Amino acid sequence: MKVIFDIITVGLFASTISLCAPLAISSLGGLISDKSGVPNIALEGIISAGAFCAVVFCIPFGPWLATLIAAIVGGLVALLIGLICVKGRGDIVIGGFAVNFICWGLFPVLSMRLYNAKGMTPRVNGFSPLSIPFVRDIPYLGSILERSTVLTYFGLIILPIIVFVLMYKTRFGKHIKATGLDPFSADTKGINVFRVRYEAIVLSGILAGVAGAELSQYC
């Protein structure tokens, strides 16, 4: 029992929460894409693209602009998947894995060329931990959340609420669900199925890029 308590520490919970934030952000993006009928298989590749771009641009420009650039790059990579699988009617699994393989191979090579490091990038000063006055004073919980950044709170608290409102309280969310359930019926109702699917998959890529930025700046 003593060994278990030696392993399960406040630091372990803090690291777990911080590392869960990128997974939550990318998963919620994948949910939006999947509901449109085009699951984004390339989330891992997009995360690596966002992480690399965040590191490269964080050094000269800081974390906020680096995260924005990572989101844009993630959206562009997802747009490539949309061109393959929505417009080109390609197989979503093959297209997604192809983009994954490109990202897994391309960015380590670029890292080696830029930083002379095999598959690694230099550590960067990302977002500082966000200290909330009334939260940091709570016993145990304050210590667990002391390493959490603004993106951690965004991914675990704010973004789930935004996605819920988007999917269940907005016209766009209803169009996404209708497109995923029955694209033919949605088309007869005047919904532009192709546009909705493009928007959903690009949105998932943007969130995966942000997840990569959070992952790289935390680690």
N, C-alpha and C positions, 0 to 999 in steps of 0.2 A: 504493500500500500504506500509506503514511504517513497518507493521508486516512482510510482505513478504521480504522486504530488510533486516530486522533483521535476518531472517532465512537463506536467500541466501547470504552467506558470502564467502570470499576467502577460509576460512578453510573448508567449505562444498565442494567446488569444488576440493580442494586439497585431501580431504578424498575420494571423489568420484573417482577421477582419480587413486589413489593408490589402491582402492578396486576393480576397474575395471580390473586392470592388471592380477590378478589370473584368473578372468573369461575369459579374452581374451586368455590367454595362454592355458587353458584347452579347450576352445571352438575351437580353431584352431587345437588342437590335435584331438578333436572329429570330426572335419571336415575331417581330413585325414582318420580316421578310417571309417567314414560313406561313403566316396567316394569309399572305397574298397568293399563295400557291407556288412560290418559287423559293424554296429553302436555300439559304446562303451557306453552301458547304465550305466556302473559303474563309471562314471567320479567322481561323488560326493564321493563315497567310496574311490576311489584312492586319491582324494584331501585330505581327512581326514587322510589316511595312510601317504601320503607325509608330511602333516603338523605335525603329531605326530613324525615321524622319524626326521624331520628337527629340532624340538625342542630338542629331546633327544640328538642328535649328535652335535647340535650347542653349547651346554653348554661346552663340552670338546674340540671340534675341530674347532669351528668357523663356520660362515655362508656358506662359499664356499664349504667346504667338506660336511657340512650338506645338502646343496642343491643337491650336487652330489649323496649322499646316498638316499635322497628322490626321485630323478629321477630314480635311480636303483630299489628302492622298487616299485615305480609306474609301471615301465616296467615289473617287475616280477608279480605284481597283474594282469596287463593287459594280460600277457602271460597265466595266469590261465584262464582268460576269453577265450583266443584263443583256449586253449586246450578243453574247454567245448563246445564252439560254432563252431569252425572251424574243429578241428580234430574229436571231439565227435559228431558233427552235432546237438548239443543241441539248444534249443530255446534261442535266443539272449536276449530276454526280461527277461525270467525267470533266465537265467544264470547271467545276469547283476544285477538284483535285489538281487539275492542270494549273490553275492560278495558285493553289497552295504550293505546288512544287516549284513554280517560278519564284515565288516570294522566298521560300526556304533556301533556294540556291542563290538568288540574286543578292539579297541584302547581306549575308555573310561575306560574299565576295567583295561587295562595295565597302564593307567595314574593313576588310583586310587591305583594300587599296587606300582607303582614307586614313586609317589609324594604325596600319601595320600590325593588326591583331587578328588572329584567326577566330572569327565568329564572335568577337567581343567588341564592345564600344567603351569609351571612357565613361566614368561615372560623372553625372551631371548634378548640379544643384537645382532640383525641381521645386515643386510646391512645398512650402514650409508647412509643418503640422498646424492645423487650425485649432486654436484653443478657444472653446466656448465657455464663458465664465461659470454658468450654473451647472454645466456638464462636468467640467474638470474637478469640481468639488465633491462629486458623488463618489463614495468609497468604491474601490475596485473598478467601476465603470469609467471613472475619470482616467485612471491609469491605463486601462485598455485602449481608450480612444485618444490618448495623448499623441500617438504617431499618425493619426488620421489626417489626411489632407482634404482640401475642398473637393477634389474629385472622389474621394472615398465617401464623403457625405452625399455627394451628388449621385453616385452609382448605387448606394444602398438605401437611400431615403427619398431623394427628390425624383430621380429618374423613374422608379417604379410607379410613383403617383402620376407623373407626366404620361407614361405609356398607358396606364389604366384609363386616364381621361381621354387620351388620343383614340384608343381602340373602342371605347364604349360610350363616349359622350360626344364624339365629333362625326361629321359627315365623312371625312376622310377615313376614319377608322371603320365605319360601316362599309365603305367602298372596298377597303382592304379585305374584310371578312367575306363580303359578297363575291369578290373576285376569286378568293381562294376556295370558297365552297362550290360555286358553280359559275365559271367564267362566261358560259354561253348565256345564261339567264341575266347575268350582270350586264352583258353587252346589249341585250335586248331592252334593258332598262335605261340605256343611254350612258352607261359607265364606260369610260375608256380603259379597257382592261390592261392594255400595254402600258399606258402612262402610269396607272396605279402601281403596277408591278415594278416598273422602273423606279418610281419614287420610293417604294417600300424597300427594295434591295439597296438603293443608294443610301437610304437612311440607316439601314443596318450596317453598311460599310462605314458611314460616318461614325457611328457609335463604336464600331470595332476599332477604328483608328484612335478614338479617344481612349479606349481601353488599353491600346498599345502604349499610348503616351503615359497613362497612369502607371502601367506596369514598368516601363523603362525608367521613369523618374523616381519611382519608389525603390526599385531594386538597385 
